[in-house]
Amino acid sequence: MTHHNESSRPSTDSSAAWNTPPDAQITLRSPAELADALPYLLGFHPNDSVVMLALHGERGRFGGRLRLGIPGPDEWPDVSRQLAETLIAGCDKRGARPDGIVLFLCQDPAGGETGRQVMERLRPLAQSLRLACGGLDVPVYEALCLSDGRYWSYCCPDERCCPPDGAPLTPPGTSVMAAAAAYAGIQVRGTLREMEARYAPLTGGRALEQQSALDAAAADLVPRILAGTAGRTVRQETLDLVSLVVGRFHTARPVIGRAEADARDDDLLAADEAAAVILGLQDRTTRDHAAEWMEGPRAPAVLRLWRALARRCVPPYTEHAAAPLALAGWVAWSIGDHPEARVALSRALSADPEYLFAQLLHRACNDGMDPEHLRRCLRRERADRAVHTAAQAEAARAVAADARNRKPTTGTGPGAMAEAEEAAERAGERRRRDRPANAGAGPAGAGLARPAGPSGPGSSAGPGSPGGPVGPAGAGGPAGRARTRRRGGQRGARSRS
């Protein structure tokens, strides 16, 4: 089992996402410099992690990279083969088979252990990984264990640079790599454990308060979500509430420190508001509408809201966190925060491994896709929805005007409304026929298909006004309203797509 309750899928980074300009390149010449560079290459200090870096060319240029929580000893042979195949196949897919690999095993001592004991305990895992890579004709040039502020090499026999008791790691911020990273604008977010903690459910009294609010919201909203026309009303109510809270987050006074910022955001979000949005986001179309908050000046506030909502998914609603976690990953990826995106998407898959939205985003992010392809798809859908809404309004006005010229017995009741809906449908059908065949296609090869569900309420073109059924969906997957059902041991309706 992997640590931190994380996804069992390895998180890979494409080399394209990590290329640096020529004036920012530096040369790493020793195990000590490799160990010091690791947090800057990942964007955080990995805890309890296997990290593999691909090297290319005679100079050993860094390419793709992969990270996974350290599994249990009985899984080491199978996991080693999977990791080696994943990293090498990913590099092959991008047209650059690695010439070698650098391996890191990062784990702090458990109770009563020393760093050297950790190194010896993980030695069979290092050997298994070296054999798996060698079996694919890609050698491991260096394998390091990082534990308790020290590093050990599994490959270097020279005790002058790699003594048996390990060598101390360079103090943070004092190395040449740290200076180069600061010059290049590369930030280290702290440890992986600290990043994951920002998405962890609340505890104590606030957790009990949130559970009660979720229970009440589930009793009220789930029957309405499952109903046809009432479900659309809940969708709009959810999006209106999101817009309100995003504005509140956007105008909040900044504070210094991640923990302080999260505490401020928790204070800005009422328990009943959080419950209503969490339950509303279980509808797939509502979630896809919310994905349109992806760029612009309010995007950081949107990311903070999704993060705060993930913290509100307290037991027994922990699986409901998959929706806000996936949205957080999408926004982070969209604004260029790749480390945050991978952490959020990994947490989403931990909450629900079958959550298709998170699976597709995780794969696209790790494959180095440009999120602009998906952003264009979302913008196009929003514009089409605005046209459809305008056509509906125009058709309704035409039917109302026609009704006024008829006899009073015809009225403007249900029959007139039906005529308006039929006119709008005809207008929408003409618009779809006139549209190019590939207008709504997602990025090629990404497995992201445009949903074709019922149009939601109209919206403006700004990022703070989400509208119709857009965002990633599974290839060939169902469209429209979410497939909602009750999960064993869980309350509320959830969509698995």
C-alpha positions as CSV (number, residue, x, y, z in Angstrom):
1,M,0.0,0.0,0.0
2,T,1.2,3.5,-0.8
3,H,1.5,6.1,2.0
4,H,-0.5,9.3,2.5
5,N,-3.7,7.7,1.2
6,E,-2.6,8.6,-2.3
7,S,-3.5,7.2,-5.7
8,S,-1.7,4.0,-6.6
9,R,-1.1,5.5,-10.0
10,P,2.4,6.9,-10.5
11,S,2.6,10.6,-11.2
12,T,4.7,11.4,-14.2
13,D,6.0,14.6,-15.6
14,S,6.8,15.2,-19.2
15,S,10.2,16.6,-20.1
16,A,8.5,19.4,-22.1
17,A,6.9,20.7,-19.0
18,W,10.3,21.1,-17.2
19,N,12.6,22.5,-19.9
20,T,14.5,25.5,-18.7
21,P,16.0,28.3,-20.7
22,P,19.7,28.0,-21.6
23,D,20.8,30.7,-19.2
24,A,19.0,28.8,-16.3
25,Q,20.8,25.4,-16.9
26,I,23.3,24.2,-14.4
27,T,25.4,21.0,-14.2
28,L,25.1,18.5,-11.4
29,R,28.3,16.6,-10.8
30,S,27.9,14.5,-7.7
31,P,25.4,12.5,-5.6
32,A,25.2,15.5,-3.2
33,E,24.2,17.9,-5.9
34,L,21.6,15.4,-7.3
35,A,20.1,15.0,-3.8
36,D,20.0,18.8,-3.4
37,A,18.3,19.3,-6.8
38,L,15.4,16.9,-6.2
39,P,12.9,19.3,-4.5
40,Y,13.5,21.9,-7.2
41,L,12.9,19.4,-9.9
42,L,9.6,18.3,-8.4
43,G,8.5,21.6,-6.8
44,F,8.3,20.1,-3.3
45,H,10.2,17.9,-0.9
46,P,8.9,14.3,-1.5
47,N,8.0,12.2,1.5
48,D,7.8,8.4,1.5
49,S,8.3,8.5,-2.2
50,V,10.0,6.6,-5.1
51,V,11.2,9.2,-7.6
52,M,12.7,8.3,-11.0
53,L,14.3,10.9,-13.4
54,A,15.0,10.1,-17.0
55,L,18.3,11.3,-18.5
56,H,18.9,12.0,-22.2
57,G,22.0,12.4,-24.3
58,E,25.7,12.4,-23.5
59,R,25.3,15.3,-20.9
60,G,22.5,13.6,-19.1
61,R,19.8,16.2,-19.7
62,F,16.8,15.7,-17.4
63,G,13.6,14.5,-19.1
64,G,10.5,12.8,-17.8
65,R,10.1,12.1,-14.2
66,L,7.9,9.9,-12.0
67,R,6.9,9.7,-8.4
68,L,4.9,7.2,-6.4
69,G,4.5,6.5,-2.7
70,I,6.7,3.7,-1.4
71,P,4.7,0.5,-1.5
72,G,4.8,-2.4,0.9
73,P,7.6,-4.9,0.5
74,D,5.4,-7.6,-1.0
75,E,4.6,-5.2,-3.9
76,W,8.1,-4.2,-4.7
77,P,8.7,-6.6,-7.7
78,D,5.5,-5.8,-9.4
79,V,5.6,-2.0,-8.7
80,S,9.2,-1.9,-9.9
81,R,8.3,-3.3,-13.3
82,Q,5.3,-1.0,-13.5
83,L,7.4,2.1,-12.7
84,A,10.2,1.3,-15.1
85,E,7.7,0.5,-17.9
86,T,5.7,3.7,-17.2
87,L,8.6,6.1,-17.3
88,I,10.4,4.5,-20.3
89,A,7.1,4.1,-22.3
90,G,6.2,7.7,-21.5
91,C,9.6,9.0,-22.8
92,D,9.2,6.7,-25.9
93,K,5.8,8.2,-26.5
94,R,7.3,11.7,-26.7
95,G,10.0,10.5,-29.1
96,A,13.0,10.5,-26.7
97,R,13.9,7.1,-25.1
98,P,16.0,7.7,-22.0
99,D,19.7,6.8,-22.0
100,G,19.7,6.4,-18.2
101,I,17.7,6.9,-15.0
102,V,18.4,8.4,-11.6
103,L,16.5,6.9,-8.7
104,F,15.6,8.4,-5.4
105,L,14.1,6.6,-2.4
106,C,12.8,9.2,0.2
107,Q,11.6,8.2,3.6
108,D,12.0,9.5,7.1
109,P,12.8,7.0,9.9
110,A,9.9,5.4,11.8
111,G,9.9,5.2,15.6
112,G,13.3,4.0,16.8
113,E,14.8,3.8,13.4
114,T,17.9,5.6,12.1
115,G,18.5,6.9,8.6
116,R,21.0,4.2,7.9
117,Q,18.5,1.5,8.9
118,V,15.9,3.1,6.5
119,M,18.6,2.9,3.8
120,E,19.3,-0.8,4.4
121,R,15.6,-1.6,4.7
122,L,14.9,-0.1,1.3
123,R,18.0,-1.6,-0.4
124,P,16.0,-4.5,-1.9
125,L,13.6,-2.0,-3.5
126,A,16.4,-0.1,-5.0
127,Q,17.9,-3.3,-6.4
128,S,14.5,-4.4,-7.8
129,L,14.1,-1.0,-9.6
130,R,17.6,-1.2,-11.0
131,L,16.9,-4.7,-12.4
132,A,13.5,-3.6,-13.8
133,C,15.1,-0.7,-15.7
134,G,18.1,-2.8,-16.8
135,G,15.7,-5.4,-18.2
136,L,14.4,-2.7,-20.5
137,D,17.9,-1.8,-21.5
138,V,18.0,1.5,-19.6
139,P,20.6,1.6,-16.9
140,V,20.2,3.3,-13.5
141,Y,23.2,5.7,-13.3
142,E,22.6,6.6,-9.6
143,A,20.3,5.4,-6.9
144,L,20.1,7.5,-3.7
145,C,18.3,7.1,-0.4
146,L,17.3,10.3,1.4
147,S,16.4,10.0,5.0
148,D,16.8,12.0,8.3
149,G,18.6,14.9,6.6
150,R,21.3,12.6,5.0
151,Y,21.8,10.7,1.8
152,W,23.3,7.3,0.8
153,S,24.3,6.0,-2.6
154,Y,23.4,2.4,-3.6
155,C,25.8,2.7,-6.6
156,C,28.9,4.6,-5.5
157,P,31.5,2.5,-3.6
158,D,33.7,5.5,-2.8
159,E,33.5,6.2,0.9
160,R,35.1,9.6,0.4
161,C,31.9,11.0,-1.1
162,C,29.4,8.4,0.0
163,P,30.4,7.2,3.5
164,P,28.6,4.3,5.1
165,D,26.9,6.6,7.7
166,G,25.6,8.8,4.9
167,A,26.5,12.4,4.1
168,P,24.5,15.4,5.2
169,L,22.1,17.1,2.8
170,T,22.9,20.7,1.9
171,P,20.9,23.2,4.1
172,P,17.9,24.5,2.2
173,G,18.5,27.6,0.2
174,T,22.3,27.6,0.5
175,S,23.3,25.7,-2.7
176,V,24.1,26.7,-6.2
177,M,20.9,24.9,-7.3
178,A,18.9,27.0,-4.8
179,A,20.3,30.2,-6.2
180,A,19.7,29.1,-9.8
181,A,16.1,28.1,-8.9
182,A,15.4,31.4,-7.3
183,Y,16.8,33.2,-10.4
184,A,14.6,31.1,-12.7
185,G,11.5,31.7,-10.5
186,I,11.2,28.0,-9.4
187,Q,9.5,27.7,-6.0
188,V,9.6,24.8,-3.6
189,R,6.2,24.5,-1.8
190,G,7.5,22.6,1.3
191,T,7.0,18.9,1.7
192,L,4.5,16.7,-0.1
193,R,2.9,15.9,3.2
194,E,2.3,19.7,3.8
195,M,0.8,20.1,0.3
196,E,-1.6,17.1,0.9
197,A,-2.6,18.4,4.3
198,R,-4.2,21.5,2.7
199,Y,-6.8,19.1,1.2
200,A,-7.3,16.9,4.3
201,P,-10.8,16.9,5.9
202,L,-11.5,19.0,8.9
203,T,-11.5,17.5,12.3
204,G,-13.0,18.3,15.7
205,G,-16.1,20.5,16.3
206,R,-16.0,22.0,12.8
207,A,-16.1,18.5,11.3
208,L,-19.2,17.7,13.3
209,E,-20.9,20.9,12.3
210,Q,-20.1,20.2,8.6
211,Q,-21.4,16.7,8.8
212,S,-24.7,17.9,10.1
213,A,-24.9,20.5,7.3
214,L,-24.1,17.8,4.7
215,D,-26.8,15.5,6.2
216,A,-29.4,18.3,5.9
217,A,-28.3,19.3,2.4
218,A,-28.4,15.7,1.2
219,A,-32.0,15.3,2.5
220,D,-33.0,18.5,0.7
221,L,-31.0,18.4,-2.5
222,V,-30.7,14.7,-3.5
223,P,-34.4,14.2,-4.4
224,R,-34.3,17.5,-6.4
225,I,-31.1,16.5,-8.2
226,L,-32.6,13.2,-9.2
227,A,-35.7,14.9,-10.5
228,G,-35.6,16.1,-14.1
229,T,-36.7,19.8,-14.1
230,A,-35.9,20.4,-10.4
231,G,-32.4,19.1,-11.1
232,R,-31.8,22.0,-13.4
233,T,-32.9,24.4,-10.7
234,V,-30.5,22.9,-8.3
235,R,-27.7,23.3,-10.9
236,Q,-28.3,27.0,-11.3
237,E,-28.6,27.5,-7.5
238,T,-25.3,25.8,-7.1
239,L,-23.5,27.9,-9.7
240,D,-25.0,31.1,-8.3
241,L,-23.7,30.2,-4.9
242,V,-20.3,29.4,-6.2
243,S,-20.2,32.7,-7.9
244,L,-21.1,34.5,-4.7
245,V,-18.5,32.7,-2.6
246,V,-15.8,33.2,-5.3
247,G,-16.4,36.9,-5.1
248,R,-16.1,36.8,-1.3
249,F,-12.8,34.9,-1.6
250,H,-11.5,37.2,-4.3
251,T,-12.0,40.3,-2.2
252,A,-10.7,38.9,1.1
253,R,-7.7,40.5,2.6
254,P,-4.4,38.6,1.9
255,V,-2.6,36.9,4.7
256,I,0.9,35.5,5.0
257,G,1.4,31.8,5.3
258,R,-0.4,28.8,3.9
259,A,-1.9,27.6,7.2
260,E,-3.2,31.1,7.9
261,A,-4.6,31.5,4.4
262,D,-6.5,28.2,4.7
263,A,-7.9,29.2,8.1
264,R,-9.1,32.5,6.7
265,D,-10.8,30.7,3.8
266,D,-12.5,28.3,6.2
267,D,-13.9,31.2,8.1
268,L,-15.2,32.7,4.9
269,L,-17.2,29.6,4.0
270,A,-20.3,28.7,6.0
271,A,-21.1,25.1,6.7
272,D,-24.5,25.2,4.9
273,E,-22.9,26.9,1.8
274,A,-20.2,24.3,1.6
275,A,-22.7,21.5,1.9
276,A,-24.9,22.9,-0.8
277,V,-22.0,23.3,-3.2
278,I,-20.5,19.9,-2.4
279,L,-23.8,18.1,-3.0
280,G,-24.5,20.2,-6.1
281,L,-21.1,19.3,-7.7
282,Q,-22.0,15.6,-7.6
283,D,-24.1,16.4,-10.7
284,R,-21.7,16.0,-13.7
285,T,-23.1,18.8,-15.7
286,T,-22.9,21.2,-12.8
287,R,-19.3,20.2,-12.2
288,D,-18.5,20.7,-15.9
289,H,-20.1,24.2,-15.7
290,A,-17.9,25.0,-12.7
291,A,-14.8,23.9,-14.7
292,E,-15.2,27.1,-16.7
293,W,-13.8,29.1,-13.8
294,M,-10.3,28.3,-15.1
295,E,-8.5,31.5,-15.8
296,G,-8.5,35.3,-15.3
297,P,-7.9,37.3,-12.1
298,R,-10.4,35.2,-10.1
299,A,-8.7,31.8,-10.8
300,P,-6.6,31.9,-7.6
301,A,-9.8,32.5,-5.5
302,V,-11.5,29.6,-7.4
303,L,-8.6,27.3,-6.5
304,R,-8.9,28.3,-2.9
305,L,-12.6,27.6,-2.9
306,W,-12.2,24.1,-4.3
307,R,-9.5,23.4,-1.8
308,A,-11.7,24.6,1.1
309,L,-14.6,22.5,-0.2
310,A,-12.3,19.4,-0.2
311,R,-11.5,20.0,3.4
312,R,-15.3,20.1,4.1
313,C,-15.8,16.6,2.8
314,V,-15.7,15.0,6.2
315,P,-16.6,11.4,6.9
316,P,-18.9,9.8,5.8
317,Y,-18.8,12.2,2.8
318,T,-15.1,11.7,1.9
319,E,-15.8,10.3,-1.5
320,H,-17.7,13.5,-2.4
321,A,-14.3,15.3,-2.3
322,A,-13.4,13.8,-5.7
323,A,-15.3,16.6,-7.5
324,P,-13.8,19.7,-5.8
325,L,-10.3,18.0,-5.8
326,A,-10.5,17.3,-9.5
327,L,-11.6,20.9,-10.1
328,A,-8.7,22.2,-8.0
329,G,-6.4,20.1,-10.1
330,W,-7.9,21.5,-13.3
331,V,-7.6,25.1,-12.2
332,A,-4.0,24.6,-10.9
333,W,-3.0,23.0,-14.2
334,S,-4.8,25.7,-16.2
335,I,-2.9,28.5,-14.4
336,G,0.5,26.6,-14.7
337,D,0.8,25.3,-11.2
338,H,1.8,21.7,-12.1
339,P,2.9,20.5,-8.6
340,E,-0.4,21.6,-7.1
341,A,-2.3,20.1,-9.9
342,R,-0.7,16.7,-9.5
343,V,-1.2,16.7,-5.8
344,A,-4.9,17.6,-6.1
345,L,-5.6,15.1,-8.9
346,S,-3.8,12.3,-7.0
347,R,-6.0,13.1,-3.9
348,A,-9.1,13.0,-6.2
349,L,-8.2,9.5,-7.3
350,S,-7.5,8.5,-3.8
351,A,-11.0,9.7,-2.8
352,D,-12.6,7.8,-5.8
353,P,-10.2,5.8,-8.0
354,E,-13.0,5.4,-10.6
355,Y,-13.7,9.1,-11.0
356,L,-13.3,9.6,-14.8
357,F,-13.0,13.4,-14.7
358,A,-9.9,13.1,-12.5
359,Q,-8.5,10.2,-14.4
360,L,-8.6,12.1,-17.7
361,L,-7.1,15.3,-16.2
362,H,-4.4,13.3,-14.4
363,R,-3.4,11.6,-17.6
364,A,-3.5,14.7,-19.7
365,C,-1.4,16.7,-17.1
366,N,1.2,13.9,-16.8
367,D,1.4,13.5,-20.6
368,G,2.5,17.2,-20.9
369,M,-0.6,18.3,-22.8
370,D,-1.2,22.0,-23.2
371,P,-4.3,22.9,-21.1
372,E,-5.1,25.6,-23.7
373,H,-6.7,23.0,-25.9
374,L,-9.2,22.2,-23.2
375,R,-9.7,25.9,-22.3
376,R,-10.6,26.6,-26.0
377,C,-13.2,23.8,-25.9
378,L,-14.7,25.3,-22.7
379,R,-14.8,28.8,-24.1
380,R,-16.4,27.5,-27.4
381,E,-19.1,25.7,-25.4
382,R,-19.8,28.8,-23.3
383,A,-20.2,30.9,-26.4
384,D,-22.5,28.3,-28.1
385,R,-24.6,28.2,-25.0
386,A,-25.0,31.9,-24.9
387,V,-26.2,31.8,-28.5
388,H,-28.7,29.0,-27.6
389,T,-30.0,31.0,-24.6
390,A,-30.5,34.1,-26.8
391,A,-32.4,31.9,-29.4
392,Q,-34.6,30.6,-26.6
393,A,-35.4,34.1,-25.4
394,E,-36.1,35.3,-28.9
395,A,-38.4,32.3,-29.6
396,A,-40.3,32.9,-26.3
397,R,-40.8,36.5,-27.2
398,A,-42.1,35.5,-30.7
399,V,-44.5,33.0,-29.2
400,A,-45.7,35.5,-26.6
401,A,-46.3,38.1,-29.3
402,D,-48.2,35.6,-31.5
403,A,-50.3,34.6,-28.5
404,R,-51.4,38.2,-27.9
405,N,-52.7,38.3,-31.5
406,R,-54.8,35.2,-31.0
407,K,-58.1,34.6,-29.4
408,P,-58.1,34.8,-25.6
409,T,-58.9,31.1,-25.4
410,T,-55.5,30.2,-26.7
411,G,-53.8,32.1,-23.9
412,T,-50.1,31.9,-23.0
413,G,-50.3,28.8,-20.8
414,P,-48.6,25.5,-21.2
415,G,-49.3,25.3,-24.9
416,A,-47.6,28.6,-25.6
417,M,-44.6,27.5,-23.5
418,A,-44.4,24.3,-25.4
419,E,-44.3,26.2,-28.7
420,A,-41.5,28.4,-27.4
421,E,-39.5,25.3,-26.4
422,E,-40.1,23.8,-29.8
423,A,-39.0,27.0,-31.6
424,A,-35.9,27.1,-29.5
425,E,-35.1,23.5,-30.3
426,R,-35.5,24.2,-34.0
427,A,-33.2,27.2,-33.7
428,G,-30.6,25.1,-31.8
429,E,-30.8,22.3,-34.4
430,R,-30.2,24.8,-37.2
431,R,-27.2,26.1,-35.3
432,R,-25.8,22.6,-34.8
433,R,-26.2,21.8,-38.5
434,D,-24.4,25.0,-39.5
435,R,-21.5,24.3,-37.1
436,P,-18.3,22.7,-38.5
437,A,-18.0,19.0,-37.7
438,N,-14.9,19.4,-35.5
439,A,-16.0,22.6,-33.7
440,G,-16.3,21.0,-30.3
441,A,-13.6,18.4,-30.4
442,G,-11.3,18.2,-27.5
443,P,-7.5,17.8,-27.8
444,A,-6.4,15.0,-30.0
445,G,-5.4,11.9,-28.3
446,A,-6.4,13.1,-24.9
447,G,-9.6,11.0,-24.5
448,L,-11.5,14.2,-23.7
449,A,-14.9,14.3,-25.5
450,R,-17.2,17.3,-25.4
451,P,-20.4,16.5,-23.4
452,A,-23.6,16.9,-25.3
453,G,-26.0,17.3,-22.5
454,P,-28.9,19.7,-22.0
455,S,-27.9,23.4,-22.2
456,G,-27.8,25.1,-18.9
457,P,-28.8,28.7,-18.1
458,G,-27.1,31.5,-20.1
459,S,-24.0,33.2,-18.9
460,S,-21.5,35.9,-19.8
461,A,-18.2,35.1,-21.4
462,G,-16.2,35.9,-18.2
463,P,-14.5,33.2,-16.2
464,G,-16.8,33.8,-13.3
465,S,-19.9,33.0,-15.1
466,P,-20.0,29.2,-15.9
467,G,-22.7,27.9,-18.0
468,G,-23.4,24.8,-20.1
469,P,-22.3,21.2,-20.1
470,V,-18.6,21.5,-20.9
471,G,-15.3,20.2,-19.6
472,P,-13.6,16.8,-20.0
473,A,-15.8,13.8,-20.3
474,G,-14.9,10.2,-21.0
475,A,-14.6,9.2,-24.7
476,G,-17.9,7.7,-25.6
477,G,-19.3,8.4,-22.2
478,P,-22.8,9.4,-21.4
479,A,-23.8,13.0,-21.8
480,G,-26.2,15.3,-20.0
481,R,-27.4,14.9,-16.4
482,A,-25.2,12.9,-14.1
483,R,-25.8,9.2,-13.4
484,T,-26.6,9.6,-9.8
485,R,-26.9,6.8,-7.3
486,R,-26.4,6.1,-3.6
487,R,-23.1,4.5,-2.6
488,G,-22.9,2.0,0.2
489,G,-22.0,3.7,3.4
490,Q,-22.3,7.2,1.8
491,R,-25.0,9.8,1.8
492,G,-26.0,11.8,-1.2
493,A,-26.1,11.4,-5.0
494,R,-22.8,11.1,-6.8
495,S,-21.6,10.9,-10.4
496,R,-18.7,8.6,-11.2
497,S,-17.9,10.4,-14.4
